[in-house]
Amino acid sequence: MDARMKTLTLLAAAVTLAGTGCKKGSSGTATQDVGMTSTREVSIGSVQLGRGLSADKRVSNSTDKFSPRDTIYASVETSGAAPNTTIDARWTYQGQQVVKEDSRSISPTGSDVTEFHITKPSGWPKGKYQFTATVGGSTQSKDFEVK
């Protein structure tokens, strides 16, 4: 009976170790893989403004000068990986007046591009504007003007 109990105990321990993903590390010692994937913090690589977008959501007609009836596009390129993160966008006029605030939920696994845009059929007031994108601890802004 003692030998049978030891065998069952060893079998249970082996099953438990196999279930948690025990493996040999490069040093030859056992390490435990608990099934977590490593993620890098998502950060903003670049922000582009323009009058049009290509199929991959990148700005196709880059500019920082717009006419009052233009649709103004912003492409935010991010890098990093996360199962779920949010990009916050803010468009402001003359440094203070908020034109639009927006956000997008993304689940990047490397380099990614997210699009934002504003439009005003009656026309934008002439003046200086700014687009600001924030994700995690990373923020980038682009100034532009409506003439």
matplotlib code that plots the C-alpha trace (Angstrom):
import matplotlib.pyplot as plt

x = [0.0, 2.9, 4.5, 1.1, 0.5, 4.1, 3.4, 0.1, 1.7, 4.6, 2.1, 0.0, 3.1, 4.2, 0.8, 0.8, 4.2, 3.3, 0.1, 2.0, 4.5, 7.7, 10.7, 14.5, 15.9, 19.2, 21.1, 19.8, 17.6, 13.9, 11.9, 8.1, 6.1, 2.8, 1.3, 1.7, 2.7, 5.1, 3.8, 5.6, 4.1, 2.4, 3.9, 3.3, 5.9, 4.6, 1.5, 0.8, -1.9, -3.3, -6.3, -6.6, -5.9, -4.6, -6.0, -3.6, -5.0, -1.8, -2.1, -1.8, -1.7, 0.4, 0.1, -0.2, -2.2, -5.9, -8.8, -12.0, -14.0, -11.3, -11.7, -8.6, -7.1, -4.7, -2.8, -1.3, 1.4, 2.0, 4.4, 4.2, 1.8, -1.2, -4.3, -6.4, -5.4, -6.9, -5.7, -7.1, -7.3, -8.0, -8.4, -8.1, -8.5, -6.4, -4.8, -7.9, -11.2, -11.8, -13.1, -13.4, -12.3, -12.2, -10.8, -10.2, -9.7, -6.8, -5.1, -1.8, 0.7, 3.5, 3.3, -0.2, -1.9, -5.1, -7.1, -8.9, -10.6, -12.7, -15.0, -17.2, -19.5, -20.1, -16.3, -13.5, -12.7, -9.4, -6.6, -4.2, -5.2, -3.5, -4.1, -2.8, -2.7, -2.1, -1.7, -0.3, 2.5, 3.2, 1.9, 2.5, 1.0, 0.9, 0.1, -1.8, -3.5, -6.7, -6.2]
y = [0.0, 2.4, 1.9, 2.5, 5.7, 7.0, 6.2, 8.1, 11.1, 11.2, 10.9, 13.7, 15.9, 15.1, 16.1, 19.3, 20.3, 19.5, 21.6, 24.7, 24.4, 23.5, 23.6, 23.7, 27.2, 27.9, 27.3, 23.8, 24.5, 24.1, 27.2, 27.7, 29.2, 30.4, 31.2, 35.0, 36.7, 39.6, 42.9, 46.1, 49.4, 51.0, 54.3, 56.8, 56.7, 59.5, 61.7, 62.8, 65.4, 65.7, 65.9, 62.3, 58.7, 55.6, 52.2, 51.5, 54.5, 56.6, 60.2, 60.3, 64.1, 65.4, 69.1, 71.5, 74.1, 73.5, 75.4, 76.0, 73.2, 70.5, 67.3, 67.1, 63.7, 62.5, 59.2, 58.0, 55.3, 53.3, 50.6, 47.9, 45.3, 45.2, 43.2, 46.4, 50.0, 53.3, 56.2, 59.5, 62.4, 66.1, 68.8, 72.4, 75.8, 78.8, 76.8, 76.7, 75.8, 72.1, 71.3, 67.5, 64.8, 61.2, 57.9, 54.5, 51.1, 49.1, 45.8, 46.2, 43.5, 45.6, 48.6, 49.9, 53.0, 54.6, 57.3, 60.3, 63.1, 66.2, 67.9, 70.9, 71.4, 75.1, 75.6, 75.9, 79.3, 80.6, 80.3, 78.0, 74.5, 71.6, 67.8, 65.8, 62.0, 60.2, 56.5, 55.3, 57.7, 58.7, 62.0, 63.8, 67.0, 68.5, 72.1, 73.1, 76.1, 76.9, 79.8]
z = [0.0, 0.8, -2.7, -4.4, -2.4, -3.4, -7.1, -7.0, -5.3, -7.8, -10.7, -9.3, -8.9, -12.5, -13.9, -11.9, -13.2, -16.8, -16.5, -15.4, -18.3, -16.4, -18.8, -18.8, -19.1, -20.9, -17.7, -17.5, -14.4, -14.3, -14.9, -14.7, -17.6, -16.1, -19.6, -19.5, -22.7, -22.5, -23.7, -24.5, -23.6, -26.6, -27.7, -30.4, -33.2, -35.4, -36.2, -39.7, -40.8, -44.3, -46.7, -47.5, -46.4, -48.2, -47.7, -44.8, -42.8, -43.5, -44.6, -48.4, -48.9, -46.0, -45.1, -42.2, -44.2, -44.8, -46.4, -44.4, -46.1, -45.9, -44.0, -41.8, -41.2, -38.6, -38.8, -35.5, -35.9, -32.7, -31.8, -29.1, -28.1, -25.7, -25.5, -25.2, -25.0, -25.9, -28.1, -27.0, -29.5, -29.0, -31.6, -30.4, -31.9, -31.0, -28.1, -25.9, -27.6, -27.9, -31.4, -30.8, -28.4, -29.6, -28.7, -30.3, -28.6, -30.2, -29.6, -31.4, -31.8, -33.2, -35.6, -36.1, -37.6, -36.3, -38.1, -36.7, -38.7, -38.3, -40.8, -40.8, -43.8, -42.9, -42.9, -40.3, -38.8, -40.0, -37.4, -35.7, -34.5, -32.8, -32.9, -29.8, -29.5, -26.2, -25.5, -22.2, -21.2, -24.8, -26.3, -29.6, -31.0, -34.4, -35.1, -38.3, -39.7, -41.6, -44.1]

ax = plt.figure().add_subplot(projection="3d")
ax.plot(x, y, z, "-o")
ax.set_aspect("equal")
plt.show()
